[in-house]
Amino acid sequence: MEGFALKIIILIYIFIQPSNLQLLINVKNQGGDVMQENITANVSEDTVTLEFLRLDGIYVSQLVDFTNEVEAMKIVIPAEEELGQTGHQILCFLTHAAQADFIAPDAMAKLRQKNPGTVRVAEEDKGWRQTTTTAWAGCATRLLSPAAARHCSAARDRVYLRTADLTRWGPRPGLEQSSYSSEVTPFPSHVLMSDTADGKPAVGVCVAETDAGKECICHLEVCVNWYPCGLKYCKGKPQGGLSYRCGIKTCHRCYRYQYYVHRRDSCLSYL
């Protein structure tokens, strides 16, 4: 009986697993250090997840939900004991996903890694993408994307988004656009003001704040050093004249997130 069950498990793995993909890639960052990225494509959920551990101990996991056009960047920041910090902090940032920047899961699932030991360098630098968040996501995460809700669940009340992005997400079946807005919690009104009467920002940046109990704007920077960002097409023979898919294009992109914290000591990353 056990042998029969084992055969069933093997058959399930053989016939179902190929619809997904998991690649372990050796990547060289801009400083010349080599690190590993794990890329998983889930065709059934229409998602791609890229994760890696930075050399400073920060764990990054980026999920792209193609169906709902949601990108969820989860970041786990370990405490700095020399700064008197304890434990670790989990943050998640939701942004509208520009699908043209990523390869869809069904195409990703067809990729094969010929030389696993090769150290990869991205072909194109996409530069910086800055996100200034304006609200806590609250229960809107599960309305926007069930996959992102699971991805960000450990972050709890530290899931951030831009309210401007809510208008770019079409409502899921059975929901109205207003459902999203009613589930988010905007930052305090004075935080959302661009500046005060004297020209100074209403809330300062955490890196310049010396009072650990004072509110401020925290900054966090993350770089994804290598990811498949497009498909390459080659021209067919002169007789045929048709183009065909002949490879992938790879990119490098950095993200700069800004978010409000009630206390400076809640900002574990001073940049």
Beta strands, then each sheet from edge to edge (+ up, - down):
strand 1: 20-28
strand 2: 34-42
strand 3: 47-53
strand 4: 59-65
strand 5: 70-78
strand 6: 88-96
strand 7: 119-120
strand 8: 124-132
strand 9: 135-136
strand 10: 159-161
strand 11: 185-186
strand 12: 216-235
strand 13: 243-261
sheet 1: 7+ 1+ 2- 3+ 4- 5+ 6- 10- 9+ 11-
sheet 2: 8+ 13+ 12-
end
